[in-house]
Amino acid sequence: MRAIVCNAFEGSEALSFAEAAEPRPAADEVLIDVHATSVSYMDYLMARGGYQMRPALPYVPGTDAAGVVIACGDQVTRFRPGDRVSCENWFGGFAERMVAKESFTALLPGNVDFIAGSTILHAYLTAWYALIERARLKGGEAVLVTGAAGGVGLACVEIAHLFGARVIAVVGSAAKAAVVRDYGADAVINHSCEDVRERVKAITGGEGIDVCVDNVGGAIFNTLARLMRWNGRLMPIGFACGEIPSLPMNLPLLKNYSVVGVFIGPWKERFPEEASRAAETIMAWVGDGKLCPHIDRVLPLERAAEAMRAVANRTPRGRIVLQVR
């Protein structure tokens, strides 16, 4: 089968468009004819060796995809060949065929195409897990999202808005402001030219943030740690700036706020039924138009390295999709 193969942990420079062995589904997996696959920051990190997991080389990158089930393992009960699905795995999506666990797969609504379907599970399930499962978000709370124009960030903005939160979106350029406003941000801060601390104080009337979803890390995290409200939830998701921050523990002590980690992979592994139910709800919301994945651009599969470079430079708004079929 045709695939994008990563031959070394050197990022986009180590990717090649080549033939790869077709995967076989395990007992709890489905085999999928991939029609479209999206490119995430996690894909970039893994390809340069910066993620928590390092697959055996060479490997096929790609977290999220959508396509048609063509075979099922012996233990699979929820899917059958011919089903249109959105699916997710740690890697393997940048190819004509991939496998995914039954619990990492969801039926695609009939009115949702494969391009949009390939962008849903990783971004929206992460946003769901952060805001609904971990933060226990309440309507009216002030939610701040960093990296708000990226795939996960935009999903967090959209779900927080859907649940009635007051959303503050932090972006890195003026060009990204419009899309986060379209997805429900009540206020936008451009950290490249604005003082984040002073802007948050002004926006919240000095009260601070109830829930902070941080995709960036580094100095921004340290600033936001000083802007949390009493009983707030400070949630590190990723470190797109490349710097993992440290937190002076007197800060959460003084305001009784919580630091709540968000790592969705182990949650899905430990609680597959909960994750499946969340995925089904998200798919229903997408089908009903309550959530609308934002596609930055669509490229052919062989231009995966170009897409990964764009992700590395943090220029996309929403997701870049690779069309496979």
C-alpha positions as CSV (number, residue, x, y, z in Angstrom):
1,M,0.0,0.0,0.0
2,R,1.1,3.6,-0.5
3,A,2.1,5.4,2.7
4,I,4.2,8.1,4.3
5,V,7.0,6.5,6.1
6,C,9.2,8.1,8.8
7,N,12.7,6.6,8.6
8,A,14.3,8.6,11.5
9,F,13.3,10.9,14.3
10,E,14.2,14.0,12.3
11,G,10.7,15.5,11.6
12,S,9.5,16.2,8.1
13,E,13.0,15.7,6.6
14,A,12.8,12.0,7.4
15,L,9.5,11.4,5.7
16,S,9.2,9.5,2.4
17,F,6.3,8.5,0.1
18,A,6.8,4.8,-0.3
19,E,5.3,1.3,-0.3
20,A,4.6,-0.1,3.2
21,A,3.2,-3.4,4.5
22,E,-0.5,-3.5,4.9
23,P,-1.5,-3.8,8.6
24,R,-3.6,-6.6,10.0
25,P,-6.3,-6.1,12.6
26,A,-5.9,-7.6,16.0
27,A,-8.9,-9.2,17.7
28,D,-10.2,-5.8,19.1
29,E,-9.3,-3.8,16.0
30,V,-10.9,-2.8,12.7
31,L,-9.1,-2.4,9.4
32,I,-10.0,0.7,7.5
33,D,-9.6,1.9,3.9
34,V,-8.4,5.4,4.6
35,H,-10.0,8.2,2.5
36,A,-8.6,11.2,4.4
37,T,-6.2,11.7,7.3
38,S,-5.4,14.9,9.3
39,V,-2.1,16.2,10.6
40,S,-1.7,17.1,14.3
41,Y,1.0,18.6,16.4
42,M,1.3,15.2,18.1
43,D,2.2,13.7,14.7
44,Y,5.0,16.3,14.3
45,L,6.4,15.7,17.8
46,M,6.4,12.0,17.4
47,A,8.2,12.2,14.0
48,R,11.0,14.3,15.6
49,G,11.3,12.0,18.6
50,G,9.8,14.6,21.0
51,Y,6.7,12.7,22.1
52,Q,6.3,10.4,25.1
53,M,6.1,7.4,22.7
54,R,8.7,6.4,20.1
55,P,7.4,3.8,17.6
56,A,9.9,1.3,16.1
57,L,11.5,2.7,13.0
58,P,10.5,2.9,10.2
59,Y,6.9,3.7,11.0
60,V,3.8,5.3,9.4
61,P,2.8,8.6,11.2
62,G,-0.8,9.8,11.5
63,T,-3.2,9.9,14.4
64,D,-6.6,10.7,12.9
65,A,-8.3,9.4,9.9
66,A,-11.6,8.6,8.3
67,G,-12.7,5.9,5.8
68,V,-14.5,2.6,5.3
69,V,-14.2,-0.5,7.5
70,I,-13.1,-3.5,5.4
71,A,-12.4,-6.1,8.1
72,C,-13.0,-6.6,11.8
73,G,-11.2,-8.6,14.5
74,D,-12.9,-11.5,16.1
75,Q,-13.9,-9.5,19.3
76,V,-15.3,-6.5,17.4
77,T,-19.1,-6.1,17.8
78,R,-19.9,-2.5,17.1
79,F,-18.7,-2.3,13.4
80,R,-18.9,-4.3,10.2
81,P,-17.4,-4.0,6.8
82,G,-18.9,-1.1,4.8
83,D,-19.3,1.2,7.8
84,R,-18.1,4.8,7.3
85,V,-16.0,5.7,10.4
86,S,-13.8,8.2,12.0
87,C,-10.9,6.5,13.7
88,E,-7.8,7.2,15.8
89,N,-4.5,5.5,16.7
90,W,-1.1,6.5,18.0
91,F,0.2,6.3,14.4
92,G,-0.5,4.6,11.1
93,G,-3.0,7.1,9.5
94,F,-0.8,8.4,6.7
95,A,-1.5,5.4,4.5
96,E,-4.1,3.8,2.3
97,R,-5.1,1.4,5.1
98,M,-4.8,1.6,8.9
99,V,-6.0,-0.3,12.0
100,A,-7.7,1.2,15.0
101,K,-9.1,-0.2,18.2
102,E,-12.9,-0.6,18.3
103,S,-13.0,1.8,21.2
104,F,-10.9,4.4,19.2
105,T,-13.4,4.3,16.3
106,A,-16.8,5.9,15.8
107,L,-19.5,5.8,13.1
108,L,-19.4,8.9,10.8
109,P,-22.8,10.6,10.4
110,G,-24.1,10.3,6.9
111,N,-24.0,14.1,6.3
112,V,-20.3,14.4,7.4
113,D,-17.7,13.8,4.7
114,F,-14.3,12.0,5.1
115,I,-12.4,15.3,5.0
116,A,-14.1,16.7,8.1
117,G,-14.4,13.2,9.6
118,S,-10.6,12.8,9.7
119,T,-10.3,15.8,12.0
120,I,-12.8,15.0,14.7
121,L,-11.7,12.4,17.3
122,H,-8.3,13.5,18.5
123,A,-9.2,17.2,18.7
124,Y,-12.7,17.0,20.1
125,L,-12.2,14.1,22.4
126,T,-9.2,15.9,23.9
127,A,-11.4,19.0,24.4
128,W,-14.2,16.9,25.9
129,Y,-11.8,15.1,28.2
130,A,-10.2,18.4,29.4
131,L,-13.4,20.5,29.8
132,I,-16.1,18.0,30.7
133,E,-14.4,15.1,32.4
134,R,-11.4,16.8,34.1
135,A,-12.5,20.4,34.6
136,R,-16.2,19.7,35.2
137,L,-16.9,22.9,33.3
138,K,-20.0,25.0,34.4
139,G,-21.9,27.5,32.3
140,G,-20.8,31.1,32.9
141,E,-17.2,30.2,34.0
142,A,-14.3,32.1,32.4
143,V,-12.3,29.6,30.2
144,L,-9.0,30.7,28.7
145,V,-7.5,28.6,25.9
146,T,-3.9,29.0,24.6
147,G,-2.9,27.9,21.1
148,A,-6.6,28.6,20.5
149,A,-6.5,28.5,16.7
150,G,-4.9,25.0,16.4
151,G,-6.9,21.8,16.1
152,V,-7.2,21.0,19.8
153,G,-7.4,24.7,20.8
154,L,-10.2,25.5,18.4
155,A,-12.1,22.4,19.6
156,C,-11.7,23.6,23.2
157,V,-13.0,27.1,22.3
158,E,-16.0,25.6,20.5
159,I,-17.0,23.1,23.2
160,A,-16.5,25.7,26.0
161,H,-18.8,28.1,24.1
162,L,-21.3,25.3,23.5
163,F,-21.5,24.8,27.3
164,G,-22.1,28.4,28.0
165,A,-18.6,29.5,29.2
166,R,-17.1,32.9,28.7
167,V,-14.2,32.1,26.4
168,I,-10.9,33.9,26.2
169,A,-8.7,32.8,23.2
170,V,-5.0,33.4,23.2
171,V,-3.4,33.3,19.8
172,G,0.0,34.1,18.4
173,S,-0.9,36.4,15.4
174,A,-3.6,38.8,14.3
175,A,-4.4,36.5,11.4
176,K,-5.8,33.9,13.8
177,A,-8.2,36.2,15.7
178,A,-11.1,36.0,13.3
179,V,-11.4,32.2,13.3
180,V,-11.4,31.9,17.1
181,R,-14.1,34.6,17.3
182,D,-16.1,32.6,14.7
183,Y,-15.9,29.6,16.9
184,G,-17.2,31.3,20.0
185,A,-14.4,33.3,21.7
186,D,-15.8,36.3,23.6
187,A,-12.3,37.9,23.8
188,V,-9.1,37.4,21.9
189,I,-5.5,38.1,23.1
190,N,-2.6,38.2,20.7
191,H,0.3,37.3,22.9
192,S,2.9,38.4,20.3
193,C,2.0,42.0,20.8
194,E,-0.2,42.2,23.9
195,D,0.5,41.9,27.6
196,V,-1.4,38.7,28.5
197,R,-1.5,39.4,32.2
198,E,-2.9,42.9,31.9
199,R,-5.4,41.9,29.2
200,V,-6.8,39.0,31.3
201,K,-7.2,41.3,34.3
202,A,-9.1,43.8,32.1
203,I,-11.3,41.1,30.5
204,T,-12.2,39.4,33.8
205,G,-12.5,42.6,35.8
206,G,-9.6,41.5,37.9
207,E,-11.3,38.2,38.9
208,G,-9.1,35.9,36.9
209,I,-9.7,32.6,35.1
210,D,-11.8,29.6,36.3
211,V,-10.4,27.1,33.7
212,C,-7.2,27.5,31.8
213,V,-6.5,25.0,29.0
214,D,-2.8,25.5,28.0
215,N,-1.5,24.0,24.8
216,V,1.7,26.1,24.7
217,G,3.6,25.8,27.9
218,G,6.7,28.0,28.7
219,A,6.3,31.6,29.8
220,I,2.6,31.8,29.0
221,F,1.9,29.0,31.4
222,N,3.8,30.7,34.2
223,T,1.9,34.0,33.5
224,L,-1.5,32.2,33.6
225,A,-0.6,30.4,36.8
226,R,-0.7,33.8,38.5
227,L,-4.1,34.6,37.0
228,M,-6.2,31.7,38.3
229,R,-9.3,32.3,40.2
230,W,-10.2,30.7,43.6
231,N,-11.0,27.0,43.0
232,G,-9.8,27.3,39.4
233,R,-8.4,24.5,37.2
234,L,-5.1,25.0,35.5
235,M,-4.8,22.3,32.8
236,P,-1.6,21.6,30.9
237,I,-2.3,19.7,27.7
238,G,0.8,20.3,25.6
239,F,4.0,22.3,25.2
240,A,4.0,23.7,21.6
241,C,6.6,26.3,22.5
242,G,9.0,23.5,23.3
243,E,9.5,24.4,26.9
244,I,8.0,22.4,29.8
245,P,7.3,24.9,32.6
246,S,7.8,24.5,36.3
247,L,5.2,25.8,38.8
248,P,5.9,27.4,42.2
249,M,3.5,25.5,44.3
250,N,2.6,28.4,46.5
251,L,0.5,29.7,43.7
252,P,-2.1,27.0,43.7
253,L,-1.9,26.9,47.5
254,L,-2.8,30.5,48.0
255,K,-5.9,30.4,45.7
256,N,-6.9,26.8,46.3
257,Y,-6.8,26.1,42.6
258,S,-6.0,22.7,41.1
259,V,-3.4,21.7,38.5
260,V,-5.2,19.1,36.4
261,G,-3.2,17.0,33.9
262,V,-4.8,16.1,30.6
263,F,-3.4,13.1,28.7
264,I,-6.2,11.5,26.7
265,G,-4.4,8.4,25.5
266,P,-4.3,6.5,28.8
267,W,-7.9,7.6,29.6
268,K,-9.1,5.9,26.4
269,E,-7.1,2.8,27.2
270,R,-8.3,2.5,30.8
271,F,-11.9,3.6,30.2
272,P,-12.8,2.5,26.6
273,E,-16.6,2.5,27.2
274,E,-16.5,6.1,28.5
275,A,-14.4,7.2,25.6
276,S,-16.7,5.5,23.1
277,R,-19.8,7.1,24.6
278,A,-18.0,10.5,24.4
279,A,-17.1,9.9,20.8
280,E,-20.6,9.0,19.9
281,T,-21.9,12.2,21.5
282,I,-19.3,14.3,19.6
283,M,-20.2,12.6,16.3
284,A,-23.9,13.4,16.9
285,W,-23.1,17.0,17.6
286,V,-21.0,17.3,14.4
287,G,-23.9,15.7,12.5
288,D,-26.4,18.1,14.0
289,G,-24.2,21.1,13.2
290,K,-23.4,22.0,16.8
291,L,-19.7,21.4,16.2
292,C,-18.0,22.2,12.9
293,P,-14.4,21.1,12.3
294,H,-12.3,23.8,10.7
295,I,-10.2,22.7,7.7
296,D,-7.2,24.9,7.0
297,R,-6.4,23.2,3.7
298,V,-6.5,19.9,1.9
299,L,-3.3,18.4,0.3
300,P,-2.6,15.1,-1.4
301,L,-1.0,12.4,0.8
302,E,2.4,12.7,-0.9
303,R,2.7,16.3,0.5
304,A,2.6,15.2,4.1
305,A,6.1,16.7,4.8
306,E,4.8,20.1,3.7
307,A,1.8,19.8,6.0
308,M,4.1,18.8,8.9
309,R,6.3,21.8,8.3
310,A,3.3,24.1,8.5
311,V,2.2,22.4,11.8
312,A,5.8,22.8,13.2
313,N,5.6,26.5,12.3
314,R,2.2,26.7,14.0
315,T,0.6,28.4,11.0
316,P,-2.6,26.3,10.4
317,R,-6.0,27.3,11.7
318,G,-7.8,24.1,12.6
319,R,-6.4,21.1,10.8
320,I,-4.6,20.3,7.6
321,V,-6.1,17.2,5.9
322,L,-4.3,14.8,3.6
323,Q,-6.6,13.3,0.9
324,V,-5.7,9.6,0.4
325,R,-8.5,8.4,-1.9
